[in-house]
Amino acid sequence: MTISIDKKIRRKNRKKRSTLIKGSKERPRVVLSESNRYLRVQAIDDAAGHTLAYSSTEELGEETSYSRKNKVYAQKLAEMFAEKLKKEGKKSIIFDRNGRPYQTRKEKEKKASGKLKVFCDTLRELGINF
């Protein structure tokens, strides 16, 4: 019974967060999500409800490793996504971290960076503003 209540609470919090962060055609909302195997990122125009650009580590085509969601693949994904955004003419975005921490406490202590931070830093280096 507590599992269904927890899911409802998480769903409610996610819905509340989505009303706070809105993207437009000029500044789309960029969401990074991960599955068991891949990282996916999409740029969304919330006013129209359309996806403007989409990339996934599945598109990289390298069959060397089973899981493609580590920091190296996050950097490659950011490079590929930045090219797609520039083709669309989008230089500034609104980044939605989807409730995940930008950097965990352990990473701060070790001065290391996680997938989310690597993805954001690579986008910034390639000229995408947020």
N, C-alpha and C positions, 0 to 999 in steps of 0.2 A: 504494500500500500504506500509506503514512503517513496518508492521509486517513481510512481506515477505523480506524486505531489512534487518531487524534485524536478521532474521533467516539465511540469506545468510552470513552476517558478522560473526555471531557466528560459523557457519559451517566452514568458512574460517579460523577463529582463532583456532578452534579445530584441523583442518587439519594441520595448521602450527605447533601447539604444538606436534602433533603426529609424525612429522618428527624429532623433537628434541630429544625425549625420545624413545630409542630403546632397546628392550630386546633381549637376546640371549639364547641359550640352557643352558649355564652355569649360567647366571644371567637373569632370566625371568622378564618381566615387569608385575607388579602386579597392577591391576585396581580395585578399589572399586566403585561400582555403586549402586544406590538405586532406587527402584520403589516406588509406593504409599504404598506398604505393606511390602516389604522385602529388605534386604541388600544382595548384591551379590558381590563376589570377584573371580577374575580369574588370573592365571599366564599365560602369553602369550609369546611365542617365535616368535618374529617379523621376524626373518630371514626366518623361514619356514612357518609362518602364522598359527601356531597351538596353541591350548589351552592346556597347560601342566597339570594344576590343576584347579578345580572349586569347590566353596562352596557357599552355600546360607543359610540364616536363615530359609528358607522354609524346609530345611532338618532336622532342630532341632526337629520337631515333637511335639512341645508343643502347645496345642490348647487353652492355657489360655488367650491369648490376640490376638486381631485382627491384630494389627500392630506390626511387629517385626523388627523395625529399630531404636530402642533407644540405649543408651550407653551400657546397660547390654547385649543386643543381639550383639552389635558390639564386645564386649569382648569375648563372647562365639564363635562368628564367627571366630575371630582371633585365638583362641585356636584350633578350628577344622581345620582351614586352615594351621596353623603351622604344625600340625601333618601330613597333606597331603603333604606339601612341604618336610618335613623330610623324608617321605617314598620315595619320588621321588629323594632324595639326594641333594636337593637345600638348601644351607645354606645362600646364599646371593641373594638379589633381587634388582630390580630397581623399586621404588614405583612411580606410576603415580597417582597424586591426582585428575586428571581429571578436572582441572580448579577450583576446590573448595578450599576455604581457609582452611589451616591447623587448624587455630584457629582464631575466629572472635574477633573483638575489644572488644565486651561485655564480652566475655569469658576471655580475658586478664585482664580486669578490675576486674572481679569477681574471678580471678585465678581459673576458672573452665575449664573443657575440653570438647570438642565436640566429636562426634562419630568418626571422622577421627583420632583425636589425641589418643583416647582410643584404637582404632584398631591398630595404629602404635606402641604405647607403649607396648601393649600386645605382639605383634609380636617380638619386641626387647627383652622383658623379656624372651621369649621362645627360644631365640638364633638365630633368623633370622636377618641377618645384611643387612642394607641399609643406 
